[in-house]
Amino acid sequence: MLVVHVFVRVKPESIPEFIAATRANAEASLREPGVARFDVVQQQDDPCRFVLVEAYRTDSAPAEHKATVHYATWRDTVAPMMAEPRQSVRYSSIHLPD
């Protein structure tokens, strides 16, 4: 399983809107057959920082996810909310029950 961590820092005034848009994207993403998990976490000591933890069942699932309407809507909605460009890191799962 492929696990992707997406590191995001948003503008302080955009936190509520970012959370709403990201929750909608996460919920829709979980309905994709290639998505095993889609967690969104907010840093406790810096609420402007978030990590999206995405677990994919196949190597092609991330590209399939990025081709969805809900991803494009999220990407375009949150773009002006970003305090800096988001970054992602790919991991191989050692233990992640599906």
C-alpha positions in Angstrom: 0.0 0.0 0.0 1.2 3.5 -0.9 0.9 6.2 1.8 1.2 9.8 1.0 1.6 12.6 3.6 0.7 16.0 2.2 2.0 18.9 4.4 0.0 22.1 4.2 0.3 25.5 5.9 -2.7 27.7 5.4 -3.3 31.4 6.2 -4.7 31.9 9.7 -7.8 33.6 8.4 -8.5 30.6 6.0 -8.5 27.8 8.6 -12.3 27.3 8.9 -12.8 27.3 5.1 -9.8 25.0 4.5 -11.1 22.5 7.0 -14.6 22.6 5.4 -13.2 22.1 1.9 -10.7 19.4 3.0 -13.4 17.5 4.9 -15.6 17.4 1.8 -12.6 16.2 -0.3 -11.7 13.5 2.2 -15.3 12.2 2.4 -15.5 12.0 -1.4 -12.1 10.4 -1.6 -13.0 7.6 0.7 -15.7 6.5 -1.8 -13.0 5.9 -4.4 -12.1 2.2 -4.8 -8.4 2.9 -4.7 -8.4 4.9 -1.5 -8.1 2.9 1.7 -7.7 5.9 4.1 -7.9 9.6 3.9 -7.1 11.2 7.2 -6.8 14.9 7.9 -4.9 16.1 11.0 -4.3 19.6 12.4 -1.1 20.4 14.3 -1.9 21.2 17.9 0.8 23.8 18.5 0.3 25.5 15.1 -3.3 25.3 13.9 -2.2 26.6 10.5 -0.4 23.4 9.7 -2.2 20.2 8.5 -1.2 16.8 7.2 -3.3 14.8 4.8 -2.6 11.1 5.3 -3.7 9.3 2.1 -3.4 5.5 1.8 -3.8 4.0 -1.7 -4.5 0.4 -2.6 -2.7 0.6 -5.9 0.2 2.5 -7.5 -2.3 4.0 -10.0 -4.8 5.2 -7.4 -3.1 8.6 -6.7 -3.4 9.5 -10.4 -7.0 8.3 -10.5 -7.7 10.4 -7.3 -6.2 13.5 -9.0 -8.5 13.0 -12.0 -11.7 13.3 -9.9 -14.0 16.3 -9.9 -13.8 16.5 -6.1 -10.0 16.7 -6.1 -10.0 19.5 -8.7 -12.7 21.4 -6.7 -10.6 21.0 -3.5 -7.3 22.0 -5.3 -8.8 25.1 -6.8 -10.8 26.1 -3.7 -7.8 25.9 -1.3 -5.1 27.3 -3.6 -5.6 30.9 -2.4 -5.7 29.7 1.2 -2.2 28.4 1.2 0.5 30.3 3.1 3.1 28.3 1.2 3.1 25.5 -1.5 2.0 22.2 -0.1 4.5 19.4 -0.2 4.0 15.6 -0.3 6.1 12.6 0.7 5.4 9.1 -0.4 5.9 6.1 1.9 5.5 2.3 1.6 3.2 0.8 4.2 4.8 -1.5 6.7 1.6 -2.1 8.7 -1.6 -0.5 7.6 -4.7 -2.7 7.8 -7.1 -2.1 4.8 
